[in-house]
Amino acid sequence: MRYHQLGLLHHDPQRSFAGYTLVAPLRHSAVFLVDMEGAEVHRWELPGPLGSKAYLLPGGHLLFSTFTQEGTPIKEAKGGHIYEMDWDGNIVWEHVDHDQHHDIRRLDNGNTVYIAWEEMSNDEQARVQGGLPGTERDGKTYSDIFREVNPAGEVVWEWHLKDQVIEDFPLAPDCERFEFAHSNSCAPTPDGNYLVNFRSLDTMGVIDRASGDFLWKRTDRHWGHPHNPEMLPNGNVTFYANGMFNPSQPLHSRAMEMNPSTGEIVWQFTDPQRWTFFSPIMGSVQRLGNGNTLTIEAVFGRIIEVTPGGDLVWDYINPVFHNIPIFGGDANPLFRAYRYAGDSEEIGGRL
């Protein structure tokens, strides 16, 4: 794709949510903040290529993972080495788990939860339903774990997808069988449980931390392999519906808000020309303090802010292109993006 302009494309200062946007280019060695005019105002140099996610903690610390070669032979959104870095770039905490992938979250009690892979036995693998036949990785299928560690790095809680009734979680027919089931989110809920998402199952739900049971779960193939569910204060869930499995519609993505009790979609955004807002993989949705929504076209490195009525009030394209082998060359993708107010606990008047 030829980009005719990078950085800030559009800004409506009267209707946008003022703050600073964290730009974390996938597999790049730096993460930076930009102001509302798209100017870089702060940067962190990472000790390795970004695994997938980076985000700010209260106090101005950056939590992220870097890509490692060791561990499970899957490279898609793999991390492996988790770091916490202060505002000035000093590493204040780290944890190595070469099977870590996708999401990382710091909990209020100081623990850290993340997603990891584990190899399935031959019997377990044979029980996985659906998917594309013959697409295991070196003949193997790897399942998801949610793992919580304390500041000392000790595992204090784990949840294994393969311990569920495997046959109850069929892979979508267009997904490869080397993963069961490509989880990409592990968001803590206000009551101490976990809101999780499985891309290859088109399924999200809340896991009860005490019992390990699902408090609720929903599956919808028309989401097209979703990403990044987050629980709002009203109990609704925002998420990114990629739109990769809806043959009745042009390929398009949607930023959505769902009532999990009823399954009703109470709000959604997609471009009126649907094919002009689309990311087949990755994607994020953040509800901002003024009711606007920050979302992304992940594979194109584009971050946009829209009003509840769907008006575009901020539009920015990540200007950092670099060689990413899994993208076939130079690219500027983003796994997620976040906006922080200047007086937030994350920024705290530092800018």
C-alpha positions as CSV (number, residue, x, y, z in Angstrom):
1,M,0.0,0.0,0.0
2,R,1.2,3.5,-0.8
3,Y,0.7,6.0,2.1
4,H,0.4,9.6,0.8
5,Q,0.5,11.0,4.4
6,L,1.7,9.7,7.7
7,G,1.2,10.9,11.3
8,L,-1.8,13.2,11.9
9,L,-4.4,13.2,9.2
10,H,-7.3,14.9,11.0
11,H,-8.0,16.6,14.3
12,D,-11.3,18.2,15.5
13,P,-10.1,19.8,18.8
14,Q,-13.7,20.8,19.8
15,R,-15.0,17.2,19.9
16,S,-11.9,15.0,20.5
17,F,-10.8,13.8,23.9
18,A,-7.6,15.7,24.7
19,G,-4.6,13.7,25.8
20,Y,-1.7,11.7,24.7
21,T,-1.8,8.5,22.5
22,L,0.6,5.6,23.1
23,V,1.9,4.3,19.8
24,A,3.6,0.9,20.1
25,P,4.7,-0.4,16.6
26,L,4.6,-4.2,16.5
27,R,8.1,-5.8,16.7
28,H,9.8,-2.4,16.9
29,S,12.3,-1.4,19.6
30,A,10.6,1.8,20.7
31,V,7.3,2.9,22.1
32,F,6.3,6.6,22.0
33,L,3.6,9.1,23.0
34,V,2.2,11.6,20.6
35,D,0.1,14.7,21.4
36,M,-3.2,15.7,19.8
37,E,-1.3,17.2,16.9
38,G,0.7,14.0,16.3
39,A,4.0,15.3,17.6
40,E,6.1,12.8,19.6
41,V,6.5,14.0,23.2
42,H,8.0,11.0,24.9
43,R,9.8,7.8,24.0
44,W,10.9,4.6,25.6
45,E,13.7,2.5,24.0
46,L,13.0,-1.2,24.6
47,P,15.6,-3.9,25.3
48,G,14.3,-5.9,22.3
49,P,11.6,-6.0,19.7
50,L,8.1,-5.5,21.1
51,G,6.2,-8.7,21.4
52,S,2.7,-7.3,20.9
53,K,1.3,-5.1,23.7
54,A,2.6,-2.1,25.6
55,Y,0.5,0.1,27.9
56,L,1.0,2.6,30.7
57,L,0.4,1.9,34.4
58,P,-0.5,4.5,37.0
59,G,2.7,6.3,38.0
60,G,3.9,6.5,34.4
61,H,5.5,3.1,34.1
62,L,5.3,1.1,30.9
63,L,4.4,-2.6,30.9
64,F,5.3,-4.5,27.8
65,S,6.8,-7.7,26.5
66,T,9.7,-8.3,24.0
67,F,9.9,-11.1,21.5
68,T,12.1,-14.1,22.4
69,Q,13.1,-17.0,20.2
70,E,12.8,-19.7,22.8
71,G,9.7,-21.6,23.8
72,T,6.7,-22.7,21.8
73,P,7.3,-22.6,18.0
74,I,4.6,-20.0,17.3
75,K,5.6,-16.5,16.4
76,E,2.2,-14.8,16.0
77,A,2.0,-12.1,18.8
78,K,4.6,-13.9,20.8
79,G,6.4,-12.1,23.6
80,G,8.4,-14.1,26.1
81,H,10.1,-11.5,28.3
82,I,7.8,-9.1,30.3
83,Y,9.2,-5.8,31.5
84,E,8.1,-2.9,33.6
85,M,10.0,0.3,32.8
86,D,9.7,3.6,34.5
87,W,9.1,7.0,32.8
88,D,12.9,7.5,32.4
89,G,13.5,4.1,30.8
90,N,14.8,2.2,33.8
91,I,13.7,-1.4,34.1
92,V,12.1,-1.9,37.5
93,W,10.6,-5.4,37.1
94,E,10.9,-8.3,34.6
95,H,9.6,-11.8,34.2
96,V,10.6,-14.4,31.7
97,D,8.1,-17.0,30.3
98,H,9.0,-17.9,26.8
99,D,5.5,-19.2,26.1
100,Q,3.9,-15.8,26.8
101,H,1.8,-14.3,24.0
102,H,-0.6,-11.4,23.3
103,D,-2.0,-9.8,26.4
104,I,-0.4,-8.7,29.7
105,R,-2.2,-7.0,32.6
106,R,-1.1,-5.6,35.9
107,L,-3.6,-6.2,38.7
108,D,-4.5,-3.9,41.6
109,N,-2.7,-6.2,44.1
110,G,0.6,-5.9,42.1
111,N,0.4,-9.3,40.5
112,T,0.6,-9.7,36.7
113,V,-1.7,-11.9,34.5
114,Y,-0.8,-12.9,31.0
115,I,-1.6,-15.5,28.3
116,A,0.8,-18.4,27.5
117,W,0.8,-21.6,25.4
118,E,1.2,-25.2,26.3
119,E,1.5,-28.3,24.1
120,M,-1.5,-30.6,24.0
121,S,-1.1,-34.4,24.3
122,N,-2.0,-36.5,21.2
123,D,-5.3,-37.4,22.8
124,E,-6.2,-33.8,23.7
125,Q,-5.3,-32.7,20.2
126,A,-7.4,-35.3,18.6
127,R,-10.4,-34.0,20.5
128,V,-10.1,-30.5,19.1
129,Q,-13.0,-30.0,16.7
130,G,-13.1,-27.9,13.5
131,G,-10.4,-25.9,11.9
132,L,-8.5,-26.6,8.7
133,P,-7.3,-30.2,8.6
134,G,-3.5,-30.7,8.5
135,T,-2.6,-27.2,9.8
136,E,-1.0,-28.3,13.1
137,R,2.5,-26.8,13.7
138,D,5.0,-29.7,13.3
139,G,2.2,-32.0,13.9
140,K,1.3,-30.3,17.2
141,T,-1.5,-28.2,18.6
142,Y,-0.8,-25.7,21.4
143,S,-3.5,-24.6,23.9
144,D,-3.9,-21.4,25.9
145,I,-3.2,-20.8,29.6
146,F,-4.1,-17.8,31.7
147,R,-1.3,-17.4,34.2
148,E,-1.0,-15.0,37.2
149,V,2.3,-14.3,38.9
150,N,3.2,-12.3,41.9
151,P,6.0,-9.7,42.0
152,A,8.5,-12.4,42.8
153,G,7.5,-14.2,39.6
154,E,5.8,-17.1,41.4
155,V,2.7,-18.6,39.7
156,V,-0.3,-18.0,42.0
157,W,-3.1,-18.9,39.7
158,E,-3.5,-20.7,36.3
159,W,-6.4,-21.6,34.1
160,H,-6.0,-24.1,31.2
161,L,-8.4,-24.2,28.3
162,K,-7.6,-27.8,27.6
163,D,-9.0,-28.7,31.0
164,Q,-12.5,-27.7,29.8
165,V,-14.6,-30.1,27.7
166,I,-12.5,-29.6,24.5
167,E,-15.3,-30.8,22.2
168,D,-17.5,-27.9,23.5
169,F,-15.1,-25.3,21.9
170,P,-14.9,-26.0,18.1
171,L,-12.5,-23.9,16.1
172,A,-13.9,-21.8,13.3
173,P,-13.7,-23.6,10.0
174,D,-11.3,-21.1,8.5
175,C,-8.7,-21.3,11.4
176,E,-5.6,-23.3,11.6
177,R,-5.3,-26.1,14.1
178,F,-1.9,-25.3,15.5
179,E,-3.6,-23.2,18.2
180,F,-6.4,-24.0,20.5
181,A,-7.7,-21.4,20.5
182,H,-5.6,-18.2,20.0
183,S,-6.6,-16.2,23.0
184,N,-5.7,-12.5,22.7
185,S,-7.1,-10.9,25.9
186,C,-7.2,-11.4,29.6
187,A,-8.9,-8.4,31.1
188,P,-9.5,-8.3,34.9
189,T,-13.0,-7.4,35.9
190,P,-14.1,-5.2,38.8
191,D,-15.1,-8.2,40.9
192,G,-11.7,-9.9,40.5
193,N,-12.5,-12.3,37.6
194,Y,-11.2,-12.4,34.1
195,L,-12.9,-11.3,30.8
196,V,-11.2,-13.4,28.1
197,N,-11.4,-13.8,24.4
198,F,-10.6,-16.6,21.9
199,R,-10.1,-15.4,18.4
200,S,-10.3,-18.9,16.7
201,L,-13.5,-19.7,18.6
202,D,-15.3,-16.4,18.1
203,T,-15.9,-16.7,21.8
204,M,-15.6,-14.3,24.8
205,G,-16.7,-14.7,28.4
206,V,-15.9,-14.2,32.0
207,I,-13.9,-16.8,34.0
208,D,-14.6,-17.1,37.7
209,R,-11.2,-16.9,39.3
210,A,-12.2,-19.0,42.3
211,S,-14.0,-21.9,40.6
212,G,-12.5,-21.7,37.0
213,D,-16.0,-21.9,35.6
214,F,-17.4,-19.5,33.0
215,L,-19.8,-17.1,34.5
216,W,-21.0,-16.3,31.0
217,K,-19.7,-16.9,27.5
218,R,-21.0,-15.9,24.0
219,T,-20.0,-17.1,20.6
220,D,-20.8,-15.4,17.3
221,R,-19.1,-16.4,14.0
222,H,-20.2,-13.0,12.5
223,W,-17.8,-11.2,14.8
224,G,-15.1,-12.6,12.5
225,H,-12.4,-13.5,15.0
226,P,-12.7,-10.6,17.6
227,H,-10.1,-8.9,19.8
228,N,-9.8,-6.8,23.0
229,P,-13.0,-7.1,25.0
230,E,-13.0,-4.6,27.9
231,M,-15.7,-4.2,30.6
232,L,-17.2,-0.8,31.0
233,P,-18.4,0.6,34.3
234,N,-22.0,-0.2,33.3
235,G,-21.2,-3.8,32.8
236,N,-21.3,-3.7,29.0
237,V,-18.3,-5.0,26.9
238,T,-16.5,-3.1,24.1
239,F,-14.6,-5.2,21.6
240,Y,-13.2,-5.2,18.1
241,A,-15.0,-7.4,15.6
242,N,-12.6,-8.1,12.8
243,G,-15.1,-9.3,10.3
244,M,-13.1,-12.2,8.8
245,F,-16.1,-14.7,8.6
246,N,-19.2,-13.0,7.2
247,P,-19.7,-14.1,3.6
248,S,-22.9,-12.0,3.3
249,Q,-21.0,-8.7,3.7
250,P,-18.0,-7.0,2.3
251,L,-14.9,-7.5,4.5
252,H,-15.1,-4.8,7.2
253,S,-14.4,-4.4,10.9
254,R,-16.5,-3.0,13.7
255,A,-15.8,-1.4,17.0
256,M,-18.7,-2.6,19.2
257,E,-20.4,-2.4,22.6
258,M,-22.4,-5.3,23.8
259,N,-24.7,-6.0,26.7
260,P,-23.4,-9.4,27.8
261,S,-26.6,-10.4,29.6
262,T,-28.7,-10.2,26.4
263,G,-26.1,-10.3,23.7
264,E,-27.6,-7.0,22.3
265,I,-25.2,-4.8,20.4
266,V,-26.0,-1.4,21.9
267,W,-23.4,0.6,19.9
268,Q,-21.1,0.0,16.9
269,F,-18.9,1.9,14.5
270,T,-17.9,1.0,11.0
271,D,-17.2,3.2,8.1
272,P,-20.2,4.0,5.9
273,Q,-18.1,2.6,3.0
274,R,-17.5,-0.6,5.0
275,W,-14.4,-1.8,3.2
276,T,-12.5,1.3,4.2
277,F,-12.3,0.3,7.9
278,F,-10.9,-3.2,8.1
279,S,-8.2,-5.1,9.9
280,P,-8.2,-8.9,9.4
281,I,-6.0,-9.4,12.6
282,M,-5.4,-7.6,15.8
283,G,-7.4,-4.5,16.8
284,S,-8.4,-2.6,19.9
285,V,-11.3,-0.5,21.3
286,Q,-11.0,2.1,24.1
287,R,-13.9,4.1,25.5
288,L,-12.7,7.5,26.3
289,G,-13.7,9.9,29.1
290,N,-16.0,12.0,27.0
291,G,-17.9,9.1,25.5
292,N,-15.8,8.9,22.3
293,T,-14.1,5.7,21.2
294,L,-10.5,5.1,20.2
295,T,-10.1,2.2,17.8
296,I,-7.6,1.1,15.1
297,E,-7.0,-0.4,11.7
298,A,-4.3,-2.5,13.2
299,V,-2.5,-3.9,10.2
300,F,-2.4,-0.5,8.6
301,G,-1.1,1.3,11.7
302,R,-4.1,3.6,11.7
303,I,-5.6,5.0,15.0
304,I,-8.9,6.9,14.9
305,E,-11.2,8.5,17.4
306,V,-15.0,8.6,16.7
307,T,-17.9,10.2,18.5
308,P,-20.9,8.2,19.7
309,G,-22.6,9.2,16.4
310,G,-19.7,7.8,14.4
311,D,-18.1,11.1,13.4
312,L,-14.3,11.0,12.9
313,V,-12.6,13.5,15.1
314,W,-8.9,12.3,15.2
315,D,-7.0,10.3,12.6
316,Y,-3.4,9.2,12.8
317,I,-1.2,6.8,10.9
318,N,1.9,5.2,12.6
319,P,4.9,6.6,10.7
320,V,7.3,3.9,11.8
321,F,7.9,1.3,9.1
322,H,10.4,-1.5,9.6
323,N,11.0,-5.0,8.4
324,I,8.6,-7.6,10.0
325,P,9.1,-11.0,8.5
326,I,5.6,-12.3,9.4
327,F,4.3,-9.3,7.4
328,G,6.6,-10.0,4.4
329,G,8.7,-6.8,4.7
330,D,8.3,-3.2,5.8
331,A,5.1,-2.5,7.6
332,N,3.7,-0.3,10.4
333,P,1.1,-2.5,12.3
334,L,-0.1,-1.9,15.8
335,F,-1.5,-4.5,18.2
336,R,-3.4,-1.9,20.3
337,A,-3.4,1.8,21.0
338,Y,-4.3,3.9,24.1
339,R,-5.2,7.5,24.9
340,Y,-4.4,9.0,28.3
341,A,-5.6,12.4,29.6
342,G,-2.9,14.8,30.7
343,D,-4.0,14.7,34.3
344,S,-4.5,10.9,34.4
345,E,-2.6,8.7,36.8
346,E,-0.6,7.4,33.9
347,I,0.6,10.8,32.6
348,G,0.3,12.7,35.9
349,G,1.4,16.0,34.6
350,R,4.7,14.8,33.3
351,L,4.1,16.3,29.9
